Amino acid sequence: MSVVLANATQGAVSAEPAIPATAAAALAVGLAALGAGYAERGIGSAAVGATAEDGDMFGRGLILTVLPETLVILALVVVFLTL
């Protein structure tokens, strides 16, 4: 199943997608990686600060830092399932 965007050429609408499926998959994984990196920016700095205050917070900080990476892993799984 693919979403077809209108490619209007002289009033006619073609039935082909606006971008190829591989380009759409690359865009999806790239945007997921960008979002995960943006989330890790704030989480990582907070985790380092919490670990500097209390060494027992290292485990929690590590888990919270790795958690956004599951977005990229799930995006890759979806790409492999759909292509």
SEPAMI-403749 format. One record per residue (C-alpha): residue in one letter; residue number from 1; y, z, x negated. Coordinates in nm, 2 decimals. Each point is the difference from the previous one (the first is absolute). Example, Ala and Ser with C-alpha at 12.3 -4.5 7.8 and 13.67 -1.06 7.14 Angstrom:
{'A'; 1; {-0.45; 0.78; -1.23}}
{'S'; 2; {0.34; -0.07; -0.14}}
// end
This chain:
{'M'; 1; {0.00; 0.00; 0.00}}
{'S'; 2; {0.33; -0.10; -0.15}}
{'V'; 3; {0.35; 0.03; 0.13}}
{'V'; 4; {0.17; -0.34; 0.04}}
{'L'; 5; {0.37; -0.01; -0.06}}
{'A'; 6; {0.19; -0.30; 0.14}}
{'N'; 7; {0.06; -0.27; -0.25}}
{'A'; 8; {0.24; -0.21; 0.20}}
{'T'; 9; {0.04; -0.35; -0.12}}
{'Q'; 10; {0.20; -0.22; 0.23}}
{'G'; 11; {-0.08; 0.22; 0.30}}
{'A'; 12; {-0.38; 0.00; -0.05}}
{'V'; 13; {-0.18; 0.32; -0.08}}
{'S'; 14; {-0.29; -0.03; -0.24}}
{'A'; 15; {-0.32; 0.21; 0.03}}
{'E'; 16; {-0.02; 0.08; -0.37}}
{'P'; 17; {0.11; 0.34; -0.13}}
{'A'; 18; {0.34; 0.03; -0.17}}
{'I'; 19; {-0.16; 0.14; -0.32}}
{'P'; 20; {-0.36; -0.03; -0.13}}
{'A'; 21; {-0.24; 0.29; 0.06}}
{'T'; 22; {-0.02; 0.08; -0.37}}
{'A'; 23; {0.37; 0.02; -0.03}}
{'A'; 24; {0.01; 0.23; 0.31}}
{'A'; 25; {-0.27; 0.22; -0.16}}
{'A'; 26; {0.19; 0.02; -0.33}}
{'L'; 27; {0.32; 0.09; 0.19}}
{'A'; 28; {-0.18; 0.28; 0.19}}
{'V'; 29; {-0.15; 0.16; -0.31}}
{'G'; 30; {0.32; -0.04; -0.19}}
{'L'; 31; {0.20; 0.17; 0.28}}
{'A'; 32; {-0.26; 0.28; 0.02}}
{'A'; 33; {0.02; 0.06; -0.37}}
{'L'; 34; {0.38; 0.00; 0.01}}
{'G'; 35; {-0.01; 0.26; 0.28}}
{'A'; 36; {-0.25; 0.22; -0.18}}
{'G'; 37; {0.21; -0.01; -0.32}}
{'Y'; 38; {0.31; 0.10; 0.20}}
{'A'; 39; {-0.19; 0.29; 0.15}}
{'E'; 40; {-0.14; 0.11; -0.33}}
{'R'; 41; {0.35; 0.01; -0.16}}
{'G'; 42; {0.10; 0.30; 0.21}}
{'I'; 43; {-0.33; 0.16; 0.01}}
{'G'; 44; {-0.06; -0.02; -0.38}}
{'S'; 45; {0.33; 0.16; -0.08}}
{'A'; 46; {-0.05; 0.28; 0.25}}
{'A'; 47; {-0.36; 0.06; -0.14}}
{'V'; 48; {0.13; 0.02; -0.36}}
{'G'; 49; {0.26; 0.25; 0.11}}
{'A'; 50; {-0.25; 0.21; 0.19}}
{'T'; 51; {-0.24; 0.00; -0.29}}
{'A'; 52; {0.27; 0.10; -0.24}}
{'E'; 53; {0.08; 0.30; 0.23}}
{'D'; 54; {-0.37; 0.10; 0.07}}
{'G'; 55; {-0.29; -0.15; -0.19}}
{'D'; 56; {-0.23; 0.06; 0.30}}
{'M'; 57; {0.18; -0.28; 0.19}}
{'F'; 58; {-0.14; -0.27; -0.23}}
{'G'; 59; {-0.30; -0.08; 0.23}}
{'R'; 60; {0.21; -0.03; 0.31}}
{'G'; 61; {0.26; -0.21; -0.18}}
{'L'; 62; {-0.27; -0.23; -0.13}}
{'I'; 63; {-0.16; -0.05; 0.35}}
{'L'; 64; {0.34; -0.07; 0.15}}
{'T'; 65; {0.09; -0.24; -0.27}}
{'V'; 66; {-0.32; -0.20; 0.04}}
{'L'; 67; {0.01; -0.01; 0.38}}
{'P'; 68; {0.24; -0.29; 0.04}}
{'E'; 69; {-0.22; -0.22; -0.22}}
{'T'; 70; {-0.25; 0.00; 0.29}}
{'L'; 71; {0.24; -0.24; 0.17}}
{'V'; 72; {-0.05; -0.26; -0.27}}
{'I'; 73; {-0.38; 0.05; 0.00}}
{'L'; 74; {-0.01; -0.04; 0.38}}
{'A'; 75; {0.22; -0.32; -0.03}}
{'L'; 76; {-0.25; -0.14; -0.25}}
{'V'; 77; {-0.29; 0.08; 0.23}}
{'V'; 78; {0.17; -0.17; 0.29}}
{'V'; 79; {0.07; -0.31; -0.22}}
{'F'; 80; {-0.36; -0.02; -0.11}}
{'L'; 81; {-0.12; 0.03; 0.36}}
{'T'; 82; {0.23; -0.26; 0.14}}
{'L'; 83; {-0.02; -0.27; -0.26}}
// end
